[in-house]
Amino acid sequence: MPRLPGREALFRMRRDLLDWYEGNKRDLPWRRTQDPYAIWVSEIMLQQTRVAVVIERWKAFLERFPTIESLAAAHEQDVLALWSGLGYYRRARMLHKAAQSVVAEHAGRMPVTASELRTLPGIGSYTAAAIASIAHNEPVAVVDGNVERVLSRLRGWESHDAVGEAAVRRKVDEFSAVLVDARRPGDFNQAIMELGSTVCTPRNPQCLVCPWSTECRTLGEHKTPKRAAMTTCEIAYALVLRDRKNDTEVLLEQRAASNTVMPGLWELPTIGDTPSAIKEAFTVRHAIMQVNYIVRVYPVEPPAISSSSTHPERQRWISLGEASSMALTGLARKVLTRAGLLQNPLRSGTAKFASPALRN
């Protein structure tokens, strides 16, 4: 085990961090509750998603599914629809599956300890520790990317490759277990994550206002392995609209259940060959993990789509009102919003671009 600060230093660090947290913590809605279910939902949403995006989505999710029982009883497509735009949809599927497990195997009561919580689908050591410490005051440390960065900088632990990174992670786990405040573990865990989110940031850390600046061996400068470079991919979408009974419908395509990425979600039809005779309506950019997508959107008439799209057997006409509440991919939602179709359901002749499907 690496040599760590002594008892007095650890006491001082806990005190300084908690004092800083009391004066600087953000007023986030999930910090006003001790409900383990609400905390669980927030922790799952916050994985790979910015806090500003999560706030309103968390409120909407709990309004629609206020209890574990209501989430467990919901259809998966309804859960995915409310998750649309947050990305990483496996999180929503596992959350739904775990809720069903809690109802079926635990009479609707979530396990209390971190070790018990880890038995639920989709709950790893980080999420289990967060729920157990915040909701039940269990003195167990939370280690996420923010915590790992803070403690690595604090102790001067550098990693130059994957092997070094694994070694640093082991040292961080050991240090965090010793450092966590046993009297206020929930506040302490939130405090150190808050420090990493707002002060000890990946770039341009604010060392001058850090409560641990006098303990830090690097003051923000430390080496880590280079991350994989982003790649660029271009795709073409067909935006196909038609009028039916004084309503506008859009043609959507459901991803195959066997698809390893976002199975079962709905998107716009992909065009195999870019149509040379149709003028591009607009372009959007969308990043998913290490890929930057350049998406070119073409307005296509209904009769022409069957010869242009790649999976007509999975396509369905959807009214714009229904589309807004469906389990759309984030990219599909972005395209339809850019076209003005989700903000205000369009009637014939009101599209923002000259779609041939609406010129009749």
N, C-alpha and C positions, 0 to 999 in steps of 0.2 A: 504493500500500500504506500502511495507517495506521502512524503512528509507534509502534514497539513498544519494550519494555524493552531495554536494552543487554546486552552479553554477560555482565557480572558479575551483573546482576539476573536474567537467565535462568538462569544457573548456580545462584544462590541459590534461586530458585523451584523448580527441579527437585529440588535437595537437600532443601529443606524439605518438599515434598510427599511425596517417597519416604520420608523419615524418619517423617512422620506416618502414612503408609500401613503401614509396618512395625509400628507400635505400635497401629494401630486397625482394620486390615482385618478384615472378617468371614471366618470359616472356612467357605468355601463349597466344596462338593465338586469343582466344575469347576476350582477354583484349585489342586487337588492333582495335576493331570495336564498333560502337554504334548501329549496326543493331539489332533491337529487336528480329528478327527471329533467327539470328545466336546466340545471347545470350540465347534465349529460348532453342535452341537445346543443347547448352553446359550445361545449368543447368539441363536439363532432363538426359543427359548422365552422368553427374557427380554424380547423386544420386546412391549410392551403388557401384560406380565404381571408381577405382584409376585414378588420373590425368594422369599418364604416359600412361595408356591404352586409355584414352579418346582422347588425342591429335590427333593421326593419324586417329582415327575413326571419329572424328568431321570433320576433313578436307575432308575425303572421302565422308562423308554424304552430306556436303554442295557442294561438286563437283558434286555429283549425283543429289541432290535436292537443287539447289541454291536459290530457292524462295519458298514461301509458296504455290504459285500456282502449282509449279512442284511437291511438296510433296503431295498436295491434290489430284492431278490427277493420282498419282502412284497407282499401285495395292498393296494391303497390303502385299502380299508375297514378293514383291520387297523391301518394307520397312523393313520387318523382316529379309530378306537376308542380307541387309547391317548392320542390328543391331546384327547379329549372332556373338556370343562371348561376347557381353556386358552383357547378362543376363537380368533378370527382364523384359521380353518381353512385359508385359502390358504397360510399359513406351512407347515403340515404337507404339503400337496400339493406345494409347490415344493421342500421338503426332500427328499421322496420322489423327485421328478423329477430333482433335482440328483444324488442318490445313484445313480440309474440312469445318468445322464450320466457320472459319474465311473467307474463300472464299465465302461460301453460304450466310452468314448472315452479314458480315462486308465488302463486296466488296474487299476482299483480304488484308485489312489493320487491323493489330493487334490492339486491344484496348490499350489505353495508361496508364490508371491508374491501380493500384493494385486491386482495387475493381472490375473493369470491367474485368480484366484478369482472376479473379477467376471464372467468369462465363463460361470459356472455359473448355471442358473436360480435366481432368488430370492435371489441374493447381490449386494447392493449395496455401495457404497463403505464404509459403516460396518462391516458384517459382514466384508467382505474384510479391512479393516484390522485388525479385532480378531483374526481368526484368524491372519493373517500376523505380527502383532507378538507375540502371546502364544505361539503355537506355534513360530514360526520366527525370532523376534527381528528382524523387519524394522522399520527405523526409520520407520514410517508412523503418522500421527496418527489417532486415532479421534474422530469427532465425532458424538455423539448429543444428545438433548435435555438431558441433565445437563451435558455438556461445554459446550454452547452457553450454557446459563444461567450456569455458573461463569465462563466467560471474558467474557461480556457484562457481568456485574456487576463483574468485576475491572477492566475497562477503561472502564466507564461508558457502554457502547453501548446506547442505548435505541431501541426501535422502537414507533411509534405506529400503524402500519398495515402492510398487506401489503408495500408497496414498501420501507418502512423495515426490515421484518423480513428481506427478501431481502438488503438491503445489510449488515445485521448478520451474517447468515450467511456472506457472502463474507469479511468481516473476521475472523470466528471461524475459518474455514477457513485463512486466511493465518497467523493467530497460532498456531493449534494446530500447523501444520506446522513453525514455527520453535521452538516451545516443547518439543515432544516430546523426551524424553531418548534420544539415539541409542544409548547404552550399555545401557539397560534399557527399551526401548520398551514391552514387554508389561506390565511392572510399572507404568510411568508411566501408560499408558492405563487400566489397571484402577484406579490410584490416583485419577485425576481423575474417573473415573466414580463411584468410591466416595465421593469428596468431595461430588459433586452429589447422590448418593442419601441420604447420612446427615448431612451438615452444611449444605451450600449448597442446602437444599431449597426448593421453590417457595414455601412459606409458612413463616414463622417460622424463617428460617435461623439457625444457631448460630454467629454471627460471632465470638463470644468464644473459641471453640476452633478456629477455622479457621487452618490453617498459612499461609494467604495473606492474613490480615486486614490486615497492614501494607501490602500491595500493592494492596488493593482500593479503588476509587474510589467505591463506592456502599454498601458494607456491607449488601448485601441489598436495597436500595431502588432499583428501576429499573422503567421503564415498558415494557410490552409490549402488543400488540394484544389487545383483548378477545376471548375465545373465544366460539364460538356457544353460545347458551343451550340447556340440555337441554329436550327435549320429552317429553311423556307420551303413552303409547299403551296402551289397554286391549284385551286379547284374552281369549278364552275357550277353554279346553282341555277335551276330553272324556277322562276317565279311565275306560277300559272294561276290565273284567277278566272272565275266565271260567275255570272249572276244566276241565282236560283230563288224564285219566289220572293223577290224584293230583298234578297240578302246576297252578300258576296261570299263566295267560297274560295278557299285556297287549296291547292293540291299538295298534300304532305305524304311523306314516305316513312314507314316505321323500320327502324333498324332490326335486323334479324336477331332472334334470341341467341343465336350462336356467336354473334359478334362479340369480340373481347372488349371492345370499347363502347360504353353506353348502350348496351343491348336493350331493345324495347322502346327507346326514345324516338321521338318524331323529328324529322328534319325535312328540308326542301329536297326535291329530287336532284340528284347529281347528273350533270350532263357529261356523257362520255366524250363527245367531240364538240368543241366549241362552235356554235352556229355562226357561220360567216355572214349570213344574211340578216341577222338580228343585232341591233345596236345594244351594246352593254348599258344597263340601267345605272348601276353604281358598283363600287368596290368597297368591301369592308376588310379590316384586318382583325385577326383573332389568334390569340396565343393559347396553346394547350401544351402544358409541360415544356418540352424543349423544342417545340415546333411553332413557327410563326406561319399562320395561314393567310394567304392572299385570296380572298373569295370574290370572284366576279359573278355578278347577278344579272341574268338575262330574262326579260319578260317574254314568255313563250305562250303561244295560243294553244288551247286544249287539244285541237286535232294534231298538233305537231309534237306533243310531248311523248307520245307512245314510241316514236321512232328515235327520240333523242335521249330518253332516260335509260338508266341501266337496270332498274328493278321495278318495272311497272306492276308486278304482282303484289307488291307491298304498299301500293299507293292508295290513298283515300281522299275524297273531297271533304273538306272540313269547313264549317262556317267560321267566320272570323271571331265571333263571340266564343265559340267552343275552343278555337285554337289558342286563345289567350290563356285558357285554364288547363291546357294539356301538358303532358310531359315532353316539352320541347327541349332539344339540345340548346345550350347557351348560344351557339352560333346561329341556329335557326331563329331564336328569339331576337338576337341582335339584328339579323337581316330584316325580319318582319317589322321590327320597331323602326329601323332606319327607313323602311318603305312607308311608314305611317299606318301600317295595318293593325298593329296591336294597341296603339294609343287611342285611336278613334276608328271604330269599324267603318270601313269605306262603303259607300254606295256607288252605283255606276257613275263613272265620269269624274270621281273625286280623287283619283290616285295622284301621287306626287310626280309620277313620270308617265309617259305615254305608253301604257300597257295595251298591246293590241287586243287583249282579252276584254278590255273595258271600253272599246271604241264603238261597239254596236249600238 
